[in-house]
Amino acid sequence: MRIKHFLLTLLLGATCLLLPLVTEAASESTPIQVEIKANNLRLGKIQAPAFGEHSISKKYKQYQATKDLLIQIVDERKTPKKSWQIYYQLSDFYNQGANSFAAELTLGKGTLQSLTKEQLATIHPLHIKTGATKTSLVAFNSTSKKATTRYEITIPKKAIYLTIPANIKAGTYQATQTITLQDVPQQK
């Protein structure tokens, strides 16, 4: 048995001597880097319309806004053709007492302009029901070669109306407007 063990060890040892030894020729470590930057297309200042204080009514009422709707867009993308779209959505109105009501917001004619006050597009009137899905406010295709372009959508207060149902319970009600800016890829 000892001889078999000796022969097996000798055979394995001889096999190892016949195989070439693997040695590491070289090794190098290099860094991999990633830079995370702020979005190059984003919303700037947003001003929501306001509607003030009103008495309870036994009929549907329409109230004119006391503040303009303003939406600023900042576009720092470096592509020659830049497109984007704005969507608008409004929740139902709620108060602290968990009372709520659905309403309709009318956004009348407005403008899209660069911050140098060059008018670029007209915003067409929309009727937005609270609690509904988002509605497209404006789509825009820019050919500006500037590194940073700023735009402003303005719908004047005289063109904004809120229609509310009759017999709403007294209280301060609040809705949430959601403005979504969407990057729209250019078709080739």
Sine and cosine of phi, psi and omega as CSV:
sin_phi,cos_phi,sin_psi,cos_psi,sin_omega,cos_omega
0.00,0.00,-0.59,0.80,0.01,-1.00
-0.91,0.41,-0.58,0.82,-0.03,-1.00
-0.93,0.36,-0.66,0.75,0.03,-1.00
-0.89,0.46,-0.65,0.76,0.01,-1.00
-0.91,0.42,-0.67,0.74,0.01,-1.00
-0.90,0.44,-0.71,0.71,-0.01,-1.00
-0.90,0.43,-0.63,0.78,0.03,-1.00
-0.90,0.43,-0.69,0.73,0.03,-1.00
-0.90,0.44,-0.68,0.74,0.02,-1.00
-0.89,0.45,-0.67,0.74,0.01,-1.00
-0.90,0.43,-0.72,0.69,0.04,-1.00
-0.89,0.45,-0.68,0.73,0.02,-1.00
-0.88,0.47,-0.68,0.73,0.00,-1.00
-0.91,0.41,-0.62,0.78,0.02,-1.00
-0.89,0.46,-0.67,0.75,0.01,-1.00
-0.89,0.45,-0.58,0.82,0.01,-1.00
-0.94,0.34,-0.50,0.87,-0.02,-1.00
-0.98,0.21,-0.46,0.89,0.01,-1.00
-0.97,0.22,0.63,-0.78,0.04,-1.00
-0.94,0.33,0.59,-0.81,0.03,-1.00
-0.98,0.21,0.74,-0.67,0.02,-1.00
-1.00,0.02,0.83,-0.55,0.06,-1.00
-0.81,-0.59,0.53,-0.85,0.00,-1.00
-0.97,0.23,0.83,-0.55,-0.03,-1.00
-0.99,0.16,-0.67,0.74,-0.01,-1.00
-0.26,-0.96,0.38,-0.93,0.05,-1.00
-0.53,-0.85,0.66,-0.75,0.01,-1.00
-0.61,-0.79,0.64,-0.77,0.06,-1.00
-0.94,-0.35,0.75,-0.66,0.05,-1.00
-0.77,-0.64,0.55,-0.84,-0.03,-1.00
-0.97,0.24,0.50,-0.87,0.16,-0.99
-0.90,-0.44,0.75,-0.66,-0.12,-0.99
-0.82,-0.57,0.56,-0.83,0.13,-0.99
-0.68,-0.74,0.66,-0.75,0.04,-1.00
-0.90,-0.44,0.82,-0.57,0.04,-1.00
-0.98,-0.22,0.86,-0.51,-0.05,-1.00
-0.90,-0.43,0.32,-0.95,0.10,-1.00
-0.88,0.47,0.45,-0.89,0.00,-1.00
-0.87,0.49,0.72,-0.69,-0.02,-1.00
-0.99,0.16,-0.10,0.99,0.08,-1.00
-0.77,-0.64,0.90,-0.44,-0.09,-1.00
-0.48,-0.88,0.26,-0.97,0.10,-1.00
-0.99,0.12,0.62,-0.78,0.11,-0.99
-0.98,-0.18,-0.71,-0.70,0.00,-1.00
-0.91,0.41,0.66,-0.75,0.08,-1.00
-0.78,-0.63,0.76,-0.65,0.08,-1.00
-0.87,-0.50,0.86,-0.51,0.00,-1.00
-0.99,0.13,0.49,-0.87,0.11,-0.99
-0.93,0.36,0.40,-0.92,0.06,-1.00
-0.79,-0.61,0.36,-0.93,-0.10,-1.00
-0.76,-0.65,0.07,1.00,0.11,-0.99
0.95,0.32,-0.38,-0.93,-0.08,-1.00
-0.91,-0.41,0.69,-0.73,-0.05,-1.00
-0.62,-0.79,0.37,-0.93,0.02,-1.00
-0.99,0.11,0.39,-0.92,0.08,-1.00
-0.88,0.47,0.66,-0.75,-0.01,-1.00
-0.83,-0.56,0.53,-0.85,0.04,-1.00
-1.00,0.03,0.02,1.00,0.00,-1.00
-0.77,-0.64,0.31,-0.95,0.17,-0.99
-0.84,0.54,0.65,-0.76,0.00,-1.00
-0.79,-0.62,0.53,-0.85,0.07,-1.00
-0.89,-0.46,0.80,-0.60,-0.03,-1.00
-0.88,-0.47,0.68,-0.74,0.03,-1.00
-0.99,0.11,0.56,-0.83,0.01,-1.00
-0.92,0.38,0.44,-0.90,0.07,-1.00
-0.96,-0.26,-0.09,1.00,0.05,-1.00
-0.65,-0.76,0.56,-0.83,0.08,-1.00
-0.93,0.38,0.38,-0.93,0.21,-0.98
-1.00,-0.07,0.85,-0.53,0.02,-1.00
-0.83,-0.56,0.71,-0.70,0.06,-1.00
-0.70,-0.72,0.87,-0.50,0.05,-1.00
-0.98,-0.22,0.62,-0.78,0.02,-1.00
-0.84,-0.55,0.72,-0.69,0.05,-1.00
-0.91,-0.42,0.84,-0.54,-0.02,-1.00
-0.85,-0.52,0.94,-0.33,0.00,-1.00
-0.92,-0.40,0.31,0.95,0.01,-1.00
-0.94,0.34,0.53,-0.85,-0.08,-1.00
-0.99,-0.13,0.06,1.00,0.02,-1.00
-0.96,0.27,0.54,-0.84,-0.04,-1.00
-0.93,0.37,-0.54,0.84,0.03,-1.00
-0.91,-0.40,0.86,-0.50,-0.07,-1.00
-0.84,-0.55,0.82,-0.57,0.01,-1.00
-0.84,-0.55,0.55,-0.84,0.07,-1.00
-0.45,-0.89,0.23,-0.97,-0.01,-1.00
-0.61,-0.79,0.61,-0.79,0.04,-1.00
-0.94,-0.35,0.73,-0.68,0.09,-1.00
-0.90,-0.43,0.52,-0.86,-0.02,-1.00
-0.80,-0.60,0.67,-0.75,0.02,-1.00
-0.58,-0.82,0.57,-0.82,-0.02,-1.00
-0.73,-0.68,0.76,-0.65,0.03,-1.00
-0.98,0.20,0.15,-0.99,0.16,-0.99
-0.90,0.43,0.28,-0.96,0.04,-1.00
-1.00,-0.01,0.72,-0.69,0.01,-1.00
-0.77,-0.64,0.43,-0.90,0.14,-0.99
-0.83,-0.56,0.01,-1.00,-0.05,-1.00
-0.89,0.46,-0.51,0.86,-0.03,-1.00
-0.99,0.15,0.22,0.98,0.01,-1.00
0.92,0.39,0.29,0.96,0.14,-0.99
-0.99,0.16,0.53,-0.85,0.02,-1.00
-0.56,-0.83,0.28,-0.96,0.13,-0.99
-0.46,-0.89,0.48,-0.88,0.10,-0.99
-1.00,-0.02,0.52,-0.86,-0.02,-1.00
-0.60,-0.80,0.02,-1.00,0.10,-1.00
-0.78,-0.63,0.76,-0.65,0.02,-1.00
-0.96,-0.28,0.80,-0.60,0.07,-1.00
-0.97,-0.24,0.89,-0.46,0.10,-0.99
-0.97,-0.23,0.94,-0.35,-0.04,-1.00
-0.98,0.19,-0.27,-0.96,-0.05,-1.00
-0.89,0.46,0.72,-0.70,0.03,-1.00
-0.65,-0.76,-0.18,-0.98,-0.04,-1.00
-0.72,-0.69,0.46,-0.89,0.21,-0.98
-0.91,-0.42,0.84,-0.54,0.00,-1.00
-0.64,-0.76,0.36,-0.93,0.12,-0.99
-0.97,0.24,0.29,-0.96,-0.01,-1.00
-0.95,0.31,-0.10,1.00,0.15,-0.99
-1.00,0.05,0.17,0.99,0.08,-1.00
0.95,0.30,0.30,0.95,0.11,-0.99
-0.99,0.17,0.87,-0.49,-0.02,-1.00
-0.96,0.27,0.78,-0.63,-0.07,-1.00
-0.94,-0.34,-0.48,0.88,-0.04,-1.00
-0.32,-0.95,0.32,-0.95,0.09,-1.00
-0.96,-0.27,0.70,-0.71,0.08,-1.00
-1.00,0.01,0.82,-0.57,-0.03,-1.00
-1.00,0.03,0.51,-0.86,-0.06,-1.00
-0.84,0.54,0.58,-0.82,0.03,-1.00
-0.71,-0.70,0.53,-0.85,0.14,-0.99
-0.90,-0.43,0.90,-0.43,-0.09,-1.00
-0.92,-0.39,0.86,-0.51,0.06,-1.00
-1.00,0.05,0.68,-0.73,0.02,-1.00
-0.90,0.44,0.56,-0.83,0.01,-1.00
0.98,0.18,-0.05,1.00,-0.01,-1.00
-0.99,0.12,0.16,-0.99,0.05,-1.00
-0.94,0.35,0.27,-0.96,-0.04,-1.00
-0.89,0.45,0.53,-0.85,-0.05,-1.00
-0.87,-0.50,0.67,-0.74,0.01,-1.00
-0.94,0.35,0.83,-0.56,0.03,-1.00
-1.00,-0.01,-0.72,0.70,0.02,-1.00
-0.32,-0.95,0.55,-0.83,0.15,-0.99
-0.87,-0.49,0.63,-0.77,-0.09,-1.00
-0.64,-0.77,0.66,-0.75,0.10,-0.99
-0.89,-0.45,0.86,-0.50,-0.03,-1.00
-0.96,-0.29,0.56,-0.83,0.13,-0.99
-0.87,-0.48,0.29,0.96,-0.02,-1.00
-0.89,0.46,0.69,-0.72,0.02,-1.00
-0.99,-0.12,0.02,1.00,0.01,-1.00
-0.93,0.37,0.53,-0.85,0.01,-1.00
-0.91,0.42,-0.65,0.76,0.03,-1.00
-0.80,-0.60,0.80,-0.60,0.05,-1.00
-0.84,-0.55,0.73,-0.68,0.02,-1.00
-0.89,-0.46,0.67,-0.74,-0.01,-1.00
-0.81,-0.59,0.37,-0.93,0.07,-1.00
-0.65,-0.76,0.78,-0.63,0.13,-0.99
-0.99,-0.13,0.78,-0.63,0.03,-1.00
-0.79,-0.62,0.81,-0.59,0.19,-0.98
-0.88,-0.48,0.92,-0.39,-0.10,-1.00
-0.91,0.41,0.50,-0.87,-0.04,-1.00
-0.84,0.55,-0.52,0.85,0.00,-1.00
-0.93,0.37,-0.21,0.98,-0.01,-1.00
-0.94,-0.34,0.20,0.98,-0.03,-1.00
-0.88,-0.47,0.80,-0.60,-0.01,-1.00
-0.74,-0.68,0.60,-0.80,0.09,-1.00
-0.90,-0.43,0.83,-0.55,0.03,-1.00
-0.96,-0.27,0.85,-0.53,-0.02,-1.00
-0.86,-0.51,0.44,-0.90,-0.03,-1.00
-0.95,0.32,0.19,-0.98,0.02,-1.00
-0.96,0.27,0.37,-0.93,0.14,-0.99
0.83,0.56,0.67,0.75,0.10,-1.00
-0.95,0.30,0.68,-0.74,0.03,-1.00
-0.92,0.40,0.55,-0.84,-0.01,-1.00
-0.87,0.49,0.56,-0.83,0.04,-1.00
0.47,-0.88,0.13,-0.99,0.08,-1.00
-0.99,-0.13,0.86,-0.51,-0.06,-1.00
-0.94,-0.34,0.53,-0.85,0.00,-1.00
-0.66,-0.75,0.65,-0.76,0.11,-0.99
-0.88,-0.48,0.29,-0.96,0.04,-1.00
-0.93,-0.38,0.84,-0.55,0.12,-0.99
-1.00,-0.02,0.69,-0.72,0.05,-1.00
-0.88,-0.47,0.86,-0.51,0.01,-1.00
-0.94,-0.35,0.83,-0.55,-0.04,-1.00
-0.90,-0.43,0.82,-0.58,0.08,-1.00
-0.98,-0.21,0.82,-0.57,-0.06,-1.00
-0.87,-0.50,0.78,-0.63,0.10,-0.99
-0.96,0.28,0.80,-0.59,-0.02,-1.00
-0.93,-0.36,0.92,-0.40,0.00,-1.00
-0.89,0.45,0.60,-0.80,0.04,-1.00
-0.97,0.22,0.65,-0.76,0.10,-1.00
-0.99,0.16,0.65,-0.76,-0.01,-1.00
-1.00,-0.03,0.00,0.00,0.00,0.00
